[in-house]
Each structure stands twice: as structure tokens, then as C-alpha cells.
Amino acid sequence: MRAVLVNPAARAGRAPALLPELRRALPADVTLHVPDSADAALAVLHALPPGSRVVAVGGDGTLHRWLPALIARDHELGLVPLGSGNDVARALGLGGEAPLTWLSHALNAPPSFMDLGLALWHDGQGRPHETPFISSLSAGFDAAVARRAIDGPARLRGLPRYLWATLRELAALRTWALDITVDGEHLHSGPALFAASLNTPSFGGGMPATPGARTHDGLLNLLLAGPFTRGGALRMLPRLLRGRHLGHPRIHTQAFEALLILARGDLPLAADGEWLGFARSVQVVVRPSALRVVRKG
């Protein structure tokens, strides 16, 4: 079965404007759903036959919220990119065109496998959580930025919104005391600005954080930033935007299968740009070939 699900809140609520054109373009055997909430979308996904081709019209946040049902029902994922960041679409080669140009491709092209990440974390009250992610898991500064971006100006989307939130967070710059172990080897103890785990090469709406990352290599990629002063962080940001941060002595990248972060205090946590909460410990593991997706080419 083939179905198209539109997130009406995608691109700051502009997605419904595409519905007339979308309806005209759909083949007769494809069902269209415009769920009005995340719970309604999950209900639709669970009601579809296992292994259905699901075309999501939305962005990274949409995929993050729908991911548990996509996994549970073993659905194939096609994507019509209509988000603010679109880091997943970029990793799948789907950027640079008007959104609906990808509809036929998403409905008909053969699938291939994609890795996912899974975060197992405990909040400040000791409650356990399991959070799958498709693009990135952020801990520290970049997660705090994601929290600020929720309240960002409506006129800003994608990278400009992220930069707005970044500058606001820089004004109140903090570091977090982290103990980090990668694939059983101890890596870091002490203050850090952030520790991000990426499945895609970019995050935050296109920042090339780990350019060597691949979504189908059975690995995730750590981007660890040590302590920075406010001035140092300000000087680092332009390098990060251009992908020229990797040679900095306080930046460390490493491919991994399993990562453990222990925090002394509340550590901000976000997945795929979506705010999760505060964590005291985070275990991140790769789930190789856990999702079937439609790529370009």
C-alpha cells in the first residue's frame, strides 16, 4: 500500500498551501492523510499494513515524531522535503528542488537501507527513556539552542532560526561537566560545550558538522567540542558553518557504534532538532539498516 502523510505544521504552517497541487498529482491508488496532531499521525501509521510505502511531507522534526511508528510497522519511507532544516533530505540527496518535484520519486523509486540512532537516557528524576533518531542527537550547547529555537521569531526558518537561537545561547554561554566513553574506551572527562551524535553529515539546518558521515555505514559520528570562551565560541561558529572546524584543537570527531555520556548535573538533550529534556546519563547506539528509505540515485 502507498500513502502520503502531510504534516500541516511543517514549514511554520505553510504546508496546507500545497494540498491542492498535491491532490492533483496523486495517483488514484494512493491515500492522502493530513493528521492534525502527532498522535493522529501515529494512529494512521499504525493502521497502515506493515511494510507500506509512506511518503512524509515535512522535515526533520516530522520524521522524528513519526519515527517510532515507521520502525514498529516496518514501513518504507519516501520524503517530500518541507521542513525548516531538511538535514535528512540533504543526506538522501533530495535537496535543491521544489518540494513536489520529489513526489513521484518518493512514491515509486526503490528503497535502500538507512541506519538509525537510539538514545537510552535517564532524566533528573531517574526515569528511563528510549528515543530513536534519524539525523542527530545533541547534548549540551546545541541542545540548548534547539530549546531556544522553539521560541524563535516566526519569520526565521532553517539555518537563520538556528543562528538566532545560537547567538542567544552564546550570550548565556555555559559548559557541562561530562564523562564520555566511546566503544568501551574512555575519551573525555571535564567541561565540554557539547557532544553531538550524528547520522547525517549536517545538522542545525545545513551546518556540515561531520562531513564524512554516511547514513548507511553502520556507524554514528561524534562531534565533541571542549570548553570555549564566549569569544572562542563566536570565532568557532563561522568555521563550523563552512565545515572548517575539524582541525581545531578543541574539536574532536570520531565514528562509533556505542557512546556513553555521564553528566554532573542536568544536561540539555535534543534529537533531530526536537527538544527532549534534561538528562543525567545518555547511552547512544547505532541501529544499522533499521529503516528502508528512498534516496536520489
C-alpha positions in Angstrom: 0.0 0.0 0.0 1.1 3.6 -0.7 0.1 6.5 1.4 1.1 10.2 1.7 1.1 11.9 5.1 1.3 15.7 5.3 2.4 17.5 8.5 0.2 20.6 8.3 2.6 22.4 10.8 5.6 21.9 8.5 7.5 24.9 7.4 5.8 27.1 10.0 2.3 26.0 9.0 2.7 26.7 5.2 2.3 23.0 4.2 -1.5 23.2 3.7 -0.9 25.6 0.8 0.5 22.7 -1.2 -2.5 20.5 -0.7 -4.5 21.4 -3.9 -1.4 20.7 -6.1 -0.6 17.6 -4.1 -4.1 16.2 -4.5 -4.0 16.8 -8.3 -0.6 15.0 -8.6 -1.5 11.8 -6.6 -2.3 8.6 -8.4 -5.8 7.2 -7.7 -4.4 4.2 -5.6 -2.5 6.5 -3.2 -4.3 7.6 0.0 -3.7 11.1 1.4 -3.7 11.9 5.1 -3.4 15.3 6.8 -3.3 14.4 10.5 -3.9 17.3 12.8 -1.6 16.1 15.6 1.4 13.9 16.2 -0.9 11.3 17.9 -3.2 11.3 14.9 -0.3 10.7 12.6 1.0 7.8 14.7 -2.5 6.3 14.6 -2.6 6.5 10.8 0.9 4.9 10.5 -0.1 2.1 12.9 -3.3 1.4 10.9 -1.5 1.0 7.6 -0.5 -2.5 6.6 3.1 -3.5 7.6 5.6 -2.6 5.0 3.6 0.2 3.4 5.3 2.9 1.3 4.8 6.1 3.4 5.7 9.4 1.9 6.2 12.0 4.6 5.6 15.7 3.6 7.6 17.5 6.2 11.0 18.0 7.7 13.4 16.5 10.3 11.0 17.2 13.2 8.2 15.5 11.3 10.3 12.4 10.7 11.5 12.4 14.4 7.9 12.4 15.7 6.8 9.7 13.2 9.9 7.5 13.5 8.7 5.1 16.3 5.6 4.1 14.2 7.7 3.8 11.0 10.0 1.4 12.7 7.4 -0.6 14.5 5.4 -1.2 11.3 8.4 -1.7 9.1 7.2 0.9 6.6 9.3 2.2 3.7 9.9 5.9 3.9 9.7 8.3 1.0 10.2 12.0 1.6 8.9 15.2 0.1 11.2 17.7 2.0 9.2 20.5 3.5 11.0 21.3 6.7 13.0 24.2 8.2 16.2 22.3 8.3 15.9 19.3 6.0 19.1 17.7 7.1 17.7 14.2 6.4 16.6 15.2 2.9 20.0 16.7 2.2 21.7 13.4 3.3 19.4 11.5 1.0 20.2 13.7 -2.0 16.8 15.3 -2.1 17.7 19.0 -1.8 17.7 21.8 -4.3 14.3 21.3 -6.0 10.7 22.5 -5.3 9.2 20.0 -2.8 6.6 18.4 -5.0 9.2 17.5 -7.7 10.2 14.7 -5.4 6.6 13.2 -5.0 6.8 10.7 -7.9 10.3 9.7 -6.9 9.2 9.2 -3.3 6.2 7.0 -4.4 8.0 4.9 -7.0 11.7 4.7 -6.5 13.2 1.5 -5.0 14.2 1.7 -1.3 17.6 1.2 0.3 18.6 0.8 3.9 19.4 3.6 6.3 21.0 3.4 9.8 19.3 5.0 12.8 20.5 6.0 16.2 18.9 5.1 19.6 19.4 7.2 22.7 18.8 5.4 26.1 18.7 8.2 28.7 17.7 8.9 32.3 16.3 12.3 33.3 17.0 14.1 36.6 14.4 12.0 38.4 16.0 8.8 37.3 13.2 7.9 34.8 14.4 5.9 31.7 13.6 7.0 28.2 14.3 5.4 24.8 14.5 7.8 21.8 15.2 6.8 18.2 16.7 9.5 16.0 17.3 9.7 12.3 19.6 12.7 11.9 21.3 13.7 15.2 21.3 13.6 19.0 22.5 16.8 20.6 23.8 17.1 24.2 24.8 20.4 25.8 25.0 23.7 23.9 23.4 22.7 20.6 20.5 21.1 22.5 20.1 24.3 24.5 20.0 26.1 21.2 17.2 23.7 20.0 15.2 24.6 23.1 15.6 28.4 22.4 14.7 27.9 18.7 11.2 26.8 19.7 10.5 30.4 20.7 12.3 31.9 17.8 10.8 34.6 15.5 8.2 33.1 13.1 9.8 34.8 10.2 13.0 32.9 10.6 13.3 29.3 9.3 16.1 26.7 8.9 19.6 28.0 9.4 18.7 31.7 10.1 16.4 30.5 13.0 19.2 28.2 14.3 21.7 31.1 14.1 19.3 33.4 16.0 19.0 30.8 18.8 22.7 30.2 18.8 23.5 33.9 19.4 21.0 34.0 22.2 22.5 31.0 23.8 26.1 32.4 23.4 25.0 35.4 25.4 24.5 33.0 28.3 27.3 30.6 27.5 27.6 27.5 29.7 29.7 24.3 29.7 28.7 21.0 31.1 30.9 18.5 33.1 30.8 15.3 31.0 32.4 11.9 31.2 32.5 10.2 27.8 33.3 6.7 26.7 33.3 5.6 23.1 33.1 2.0 22.1 34.4 0.9 25.5 37.4 3.4 25.5 37.4 6.4 27.8 37.6 9.6 25.8 36.9 12.7 27.9 36.4 13.9 31.5 35.7 17.5 32.2 33.9 20.6 30.8 32.6 20.5 27.3 30.5 22.8 25.2 28.5 20.0 23.5 28.6 16.4 22.4 26.6 15.6 19.3 26.0 12.2 17.7 25.2 12.5 14.0 23.9 10.0 11.5 23.8 12.7 8.7 26.7 14.9 7.6 24.9 18.1 8.7 22.6 19.3 11.5 21.0 22.6 12.6 19.6 23.3 9.1 22.7 22.6 7.0 25.8 23.0 9.1 28.4 20.5 7.8 29.2 19.2 11.3 30.6 15.7 10.3 31.1 15.9 6.6 32.3 12.3 6.4 29.2 10.8 8.0 27.2 8.3 5.9 23.7 7.1 6.7 24.3 3.5 5.7 27.8 2.6 7.0 26.7 1.0 10.4 28.3 3.9 12.3 27.3 7.2 14.0 29.7 10.1 14.3 30.6 12.0 17.5 31.3 15.8 17.4 32.8 16.8 20.7 33.5 20.5 21.5 35.6 21.2 24.5 35.3 24.2 26.7 35.3 27.6 24.8 35.1 31.1 26.0 32.4 33.3 24.5 34.8 34.9 22.1 36.3 31.5 21.2 32.8 30.1 20.5 32.0 33.1 18.4 35.1 32.6 16.3 34.4 28.9 16.0 30.8 29.4 14.7 31.9 30.7 11.2 34.3 27.8 10.9 31.5 25.3 11.7 29.2 26.9 9.1 31.9 26.3 6.5 32.9 22.9 7.6 36.4 24.1 8.6 36.1 23.3 12.3 37.6 19.9 12.2 41.2 20.9 12.6 40.6 22.9 15.8 42.4 21.5 18.9 39.3 21.6 21.0 37.1 19.8 18.4 37.1 16.0 18.3 35.3 13.8 15.8 35.1 10.0 15.9 32.9 7.3 14.3 31.4 4.9 16.7 28.9 2.2 17.4 28.2 2.9 21.1 28.7 6.0 23.2 28.1 6.7 26.9 27.8 10.2 28.4 27.6 10.8 32.1 26.8 14.3 33.2 27.3 16.0 36.5 24.1 18.0 36.6 21.2 18.5 34.1 22.4 18.1 30.5 20.1 19.6 27.8 19.2 16.9 25.2 17.6 17.2 21.8 17.0 14.8 18.9 16.6 15.8 15.2 16.3 19.4 16.4 13.4 18.5 18.7 13.7 19.3 22.4 13.7 16.2 24.7 14.5 17.4 28.2 17.4 17.2 30.7 19.5 14.1 31.1 21.9 12.8 33.7 23.2 9.9 31.6 22.9 9.1 27.9 23.8 5.9 26.0 23.8 6.2 22.2 23.9 3.2 19.9 23.7 2.7 16.2 20.9 0.6 14.7 22.4 -0.5 11.3 20.0 -0.7 8.4 17.0 -0.2 10.6 14.9 1.8 8.1 14.2 1.5 4.4 14.3 4.9 2.7 14.1 6.3 -0.8 17.3 8.1 -1.9 18.1 10.0 -5.0 20.0 7.8 -7.4 
